[in-house]
Amino acid sequence: MKFAYSITKRGEKTYWSKIGVAFENRDGSITVKLEAFPVSGELQIRDDDSSRRPARPGGYEDQESSDNDIPF
């Protein structure tokens, strides 16, 4: 499973918002299910890496990140 993120830049800060998931199908195609659309037009799809994610109640909305870091 992969997660879909919308990336928003405000000044020098970058914010990532998880907006959906993606699955690879048996035939190699990919299905993406979005709960929102990125206003910026930029969408990042990343592998699920649960080992890097901190335990945070309430989800992972608007986490600050550098341009090269995964937002967890």
Sequence and secondary structure as in RCSB ss.txt:
>XXXX:A:sequence
MKFAYSITKRGEKTYWSKIGVAFENRDGSITVKLEAFPVSGELQIRDDDSSRRPARPGGYEDQESSDNDIPF
>XXXX:A:secstr
 EEEEEEEEETTEEEEEEEEEEEE TTS EEEEESS  TTS EEEEE  GGG    TT  TTEEE TTS   
